[in-house]
Amino acid sequence: MSKIVVVQRGTYITKKDTKHGDIPVILGGQEPAYYCDTHNHDGEAIVMSRSGAYAGYVSFWNRPIFVTDGFIFETRDGIRIKYLYYYLKNTQEFLHKMKRGGGVPHVRGNEVMDLKIPVPSLDEQERIITILDSFDALFTDISNGLPAEIAARQKQFEYYRNKLLTFREIS
Protein backbone atom coordinates (compact mmCIF):
# COMPACT_ATOMS: atom_id res chain seq x y z
CA MET A 1 0.00 0.00 0.00
CA SER A 2 2.91 2.34 0.65
CA LYS A 3 3.55 2.47 -3.12
CA ILE A 4 0.05 3.59 -4.02
CA VAL A 5 -1.00 6.01 -1.26
CA VAL A 6 0.15 9.10 0.52
CA VAL A 7 -0.79 8.86 4.18
CA GLN A 8 -1.22 11.60 6.75
CA ARG A 9 -2.11 11.31 10.40
CA GLY A 10 -4.95 13.30 11.80
CA THR A 11 -4.36 16.33 13.99
CA TYR A 12 -5.10 16.11 17.71
CA ILE A 13 -8.04 18.27 18.70
CA THR A 14 -10.70 18.19 21.40
CA LYS A 15 -14.24 19.46 21.25
CA LYS A 16 -13.51 22.20 23.78
CA ASP A 17 -10.71 23.47 21.50
CA THR A 18 -13.11 24.05 18.61
CA LYS A 19 -15.96 26.31 17.61
CA HIS A 20 -19.16 24.67 16.46
CA GLY A 21 -19.58 24.54 12.69
CA ASP A 22 -20.56 22.19 9.87
CA ILE A 23 -17.22 20.40 9.33
CA PRO A 24 -17.40 16.76 10.54
CA VAL A 25 -14.73 15.75 13.04
CA ILE A 26 -13.62 12.18 12.40
CA LEU A 27 -12.44 10.83 15.73
CA GLY A 28 -12.50 7.06 15.63
CA GLY A 29 -16.06 5.96 15.12
CA GLN A 30 -18.39 5.22 12.28
CA GLU A 31 -20.03 8.64 12.44
CA PRO A 32 -18.55 12.09 13.00
CA ALA A 33 -17.93 12.69 16.71
CA TYR A 34 -19.05 16.33 16.45
CA TYR A 35 -18.80 19.27 14.06
CA CYS A 36 -16.42 22.22 14.06
CA ASP A 37 -15.65 25.31 11.99
CA THR A 38 -12.27 24.29 10.52
CA HIS A 39 -10.86 21.44 8.46
CA ASN A 40 -7.52 19.72 7.96
CA HIS A 41 -8.45 17.99 4.71
CA ASP A 42 -10.58 18.94 1.73
CA GLY A 43 -11.50 16.79 -1.25
CA GLU A 44 -11.52 13.06 -1.78
CA ALA A 45 -9.92 10.98 0.94
CA ILE A 46 -10.16 7.65 2.65
CA VAL A 47 -10.05 7.81 6.44
CA MET A 48 -9.16 4.87 8.66
CA SER A 49 -9.79 5.10 12.40
CA ARG A 50 -6.57 4.56 14.39
CA SER A 51 -7.85 3.60 17.83
CA GLY A 52 -10.80 2.55 19.90
CA ALA A 53 -13.56 0.06 19.30
CA TYR A 54 -13.74 0.95 15.61
CA ALA A 55 -9.98 1.00 14.95
CA GLY A 56 -9.49 0.00 11.33
CA TYR A 57 -12.89 1.35 10.24
CA VAL A 58 -12.69 2.77 6.71
CA SER A 59 -14.77 5.69 5.41
CA PHE A 60 -14.76 7.79 2.24
CA TRP A 61 -15.10 11.57 2.25
CA ASN A 62 -15.36 14.14 -0.50
CA ARG A 63 -15.85 17.33 1.46
CA PRO A 64 -13.95 19.34 4.05
CA ILE A 65 -13.31 17.23 7.17
CA PHE A 66 -11.22 17.40 10.30
CA VAL A 67 -9.52 14.08 11.00
CA THR A 68 -8.15 13.73 14.50
CA ASP A 69 -7.62 10.07 15.44
CA GLY A 70 -7.16 8.51 12.04
CA PHE A 71 -5.12 8.05 8.93
CA ILE A 72 -5.93 10.04 5.81
CA PHE A 73 -5.17 8.21 2.56
CA GLU A 74 -4.84 9.91 -0.81
CA THR A 75 -3.89 7.89 -3.86
CA ARG A 76 -0.94 8.33 -6.18
CA ASP A 77 -1.10 8.17 -9.97
CA GLY A 78 -2.28 4.85 -11.32
CA ILE A 79 -4.97 4.13 -8.74
CA ARG A 80 -8.41 5.59 -8.34
CA ILE A 81 -9.33 6.53 -4.80
CA LYS A 82 -12.81 5.00 -4.99
CA TYR A 83 -11.28 1.70 -6.15
CA LEU A 84 -8.98 1.68 -3.13
CA TYR A 85 -11.89 2.59 -0.86
CA TYR A 86 -14.02 -0.29 -2.13
CA TYR A 87 -11.09 -2.67 -1.84
CA LEU A 88 -10.43 -1.63 1.77
CA LYS A 89 -14.15 -1.86 2.64
CA ASN A 90 -14.09 -5.38 1.23
CA THR A 91 -11.31 -6.21 3.71
CA GLN A 92 -12.98 -4.36 6.61
CA GLU A 93 -13.13 -7.45 8.85
CA PHE A 94 -9.42 -8.11 8.32
CA LEU A 95 -8.59 -4.47 9.09
CA HIS A 96 -10.53 -4.64 12.36
CA LYS A 97 -8.55 -7.74 13.31
CA MET A 98 -5.32 -5.75 12.93
CA LYS A 99 -6.12 -3.97 16.22
CA ARG A 100 -3.55 -4.42 18.96
CA GLY A 101 -3.58 -3.39 22.59
CA GLY A 102 -5.67 -3.84 25.67
CA GLY A 103 -7.86 -1.01 26.93
CA VAL A 104 -7.80 1.15 23.82
CA PRO A 105 -6.82 -0.96 20.80
CA HIS A 106 -4.87 0.65 17.95
CA VAL A 107 -4.17 -0.04 14.32
CA ARG A 108 -0.52 0.59 13.51
CA GLY A 109 0.29 2.64 10.44
CA ASN A 110 3.30 0.60 9.41
CA GLU A 111 1.20 -2.58 9.35
CA VAL A 112 -1.48 -0.89 7.27
CA MET A 113 1.11 0.43 4.83
CA ASP A 114 2.49 -3.12 4.39
CA LEU A 115 -0.85 -4.37 3.01
CA LYS A 116 -0.70 -5.77 -0.50
CA ILE A 117 -3.33 -4.19 -2.76
CA PRO A 118 -3.99 -5.55 -6.26
CA VAL A 119 -3.97 -2.73 -8.79
CA PRO A 120 -5.73 -3.55 -12.07
CA SER A 121 -5.62 -1.22 -15.08
CA LEU A 122 -7.31 2.18 -14.73
CA ASP A 123 -10.04 1.02 -17.13
CA GLU A 124 -10.74 -2.02 -14.95
CA GLN A 125 -10.71 0.15 -11.82
CA GLU A 126 -13.26 2.48 -13.45
CA ARG A 127 -15.46 -0.50 -14.41
CA ILE A 128 -15.37 -1.79 -10.82
CA ILE A 129 -16.13 1.67 -9.41
CA THR A 130 -19.08 2.13 -11.78
CA ILE A 131 -20.62 -1.19 -10.78
CA LEU A 132 -20.08 -0.70 -7.03
CA ASP A 133 -21.28 2.92 -7.14
CA SER A 134 -24.48 1.67 -8.80
CA PHE A 135 -25.02 -0.94 -6.09
CA ASP A 136 -24.26 1.65 -3.41
CA ALA A 137 -26.78 4.09 -4.90
CA LEU A 138 -29.41 1.34 -5.09
CA PHE A 139 -28.78 0.30 -1.48
CA THR A 140 -28.90 3.92 -0.28
CA ASP A 141 -32.10 4.47 -2.24
CA ILE A 142 -33.71 1.39 -0.69
CA SER A 143 -32.45 2.26 2.80
CA ASN A 144 -33.87 5.77 2.52
CA GLY A 145 -37.03 4.78 0.67
CA LEU A 146 -37.97 1.78 2.77
CA PRO A 147 -38.88 3.71 5.96
CA ALA A 148 -41.09 6.06 3.90
CA GLU A 149 -42.77 3.07 2.22
CA ILE A 150 -43.34 1.37 5.59
CA ALA A 151 -44.88 4.57 6.97
CA ALA A 152 -47.17 4.84 3.93
CA ARG A 153 -48.30 1.20 4.28
CA GLN A 154 -48.91 1.77 8.02
CA LYS A 155 -51.18 4.74 7.24
CA GLN A 156 -52.95 2.67 4.58
CA PHE A 157 -53.47 -0.16 7.09
CA GLU A 158 -54.84 2.25 9.69
CA TYR A 159 -57.22 3.80 7.13
CA TYR A 160 -58.68 0.44 6.10
CA ARG A 161 -58.75 -0.84 9.68
CA ASN A 162 -60.77 2.22 10.69
CA LYS A 163 -63.09 1.82 7.71
CA LEU A 164 -63.65 -1.87 8.37
CA LEU A 165 -64.18 -1.44 12.09
CA THR A 166 -66.41 1.62 11.98
CA PHE A 167 -70.03 0.54 12.11
CA ARG A 168 -73.18 2.53 11.57
CA GLU A 169 -75.29 2.91 14.61
CA ILE A 170 -78.56 1.02 14.54
CA SER A 171 -81.53 3.25 15.33
N, C-alpha and C positions, 0 to 999 in steps of 0.2 A: 504494500500500500504506500510505502514511503516514496516510491517512484512515480505515483500517479496523483498524489495530493499534497497540498500545502496545508499544514496544520497550525492552528493557533490555540492557545489556551485562553479561556475566558478571563475576565478581569474581576477581582474580588470586589464585591459591593454588598452592602446590607440595605434593607428597606429604609432604615432611618437615615441613611446617607443620600437618599434620593428624593426627588420631588415627583409627585404623582403625575402621570402622563399616559400616553397610549402606546408606548413601546413595551412589548413583552419582555420580561426578565426571565431568562431560562436558567433555572437554578439546579435542577437535578431530577425533576419529575417529568411526567408526561404532559403536563399543562404548564403554562407560564405561572411562576410563583406569585407575581404581582406585576404592576405596570409602572414605568417611570418615564421621565421626559428626555432621556438621552439614550444613545445607542453606541455600541462598539463594533457593530457589523451591519452592513447594508447590502442588499442583493442576495443572490442565491447562495445558500450554504447548507451543509449538513451539520447538525449539532449532535454530539454524543455526550450524554451525561457522564460525569467522571466519578461521582460518589453517591452513596446512599442506596436506598432500596431499588431505585431504578438505574443504577450505574450500568452503563452500556446501552441505555435506551437511545434510539436513533430517531431524529426528527428532521424534517426538511423545512426550510424557511426561505421566503423570497420577499422580504420586507425588512425594514430596520428592526434590529433586535439587540438586546443586551445580554450577552452570555456571561455568566459568572462562574458556575461550577461545571464546566464542560469543555469539550474540544470542538473547535470550529474547523470543518474541512472544506476546502475549495479545491477544485480539480485543476490539474495541469492540462496542457494540450494533449489531445488524443483520447480523452475520456469525457463523456457527458456527465454532468453532476447528477441528473435525475437517474441515469443508469446506475451510478455508484450508490445512490440512495436506495433504489429498489434492491440492489444486490445486498446491501447491508441490512435492510429490513428483512430480507429473506433469511439472513443468518442471525436474526435478533436473539433467538434462544441461545445460540452459541456465544454471542457477545455478552449476554447476561451471565453466562457461566464463567466468563473471564474475571468476574469480581473476586477480589482477594481482600482479606482483612476481617476482623471480628465485628466490633460494634458498628462502625461505619465502613462498609465495603467500598473498595475503589477499583476502577479499571485503570490499568497502567498504560500510559501513552506509548511506550516503547513496544509493548506487546501488541497493541492495536496496529501500530505502524508496520509490524512484521507480518500482518495478515497477507495472504496471497489472494489477489483479486484477478479473475480472468477478464481480459480486456479484448472483446471482439472488435471488429471493424466499426468505424463510426456509423456506417449505414445500418449494421446489425444492431448497434446500440440504439439508434433512432427507432428502428422497427420495434424493439423491445419496449422502449419508452412509450411509443404510441399505443401499443396494446395494453400495457399496464396502466397508463393514464386513462384509457377508455374504461377499464374495469374499475379503477378508482372512482371515476366520475359516476359510473352506474351505481356503485356501492353507496357513495355519498348521497346520490339522488334517492335511492331506496331508503337509506337511513333517515334522511330528512323528510321524505314523503310519507313513510310508513306511519309515524305518529299522527300526522294530519289525516291520513286515511282511516286510522283506527278511531280517531275522534269523530270523524264524519259518520262512520258506521255505528258508533255508540249513540249519536244523536238520532240516526235513522231508527235504531232499535227502540230507543225511548219513545219516539213518535208513534211507531206502530204498536208498541206495548200500551201506550196511553189510549190509542184509538180502540184497540181490541178489548181493553179492560174498562172502558167508559161505557156505562149502560144508561139507557134512557130510563127515567123514573116512570113507574107505572102509576097512573092516576086512579 
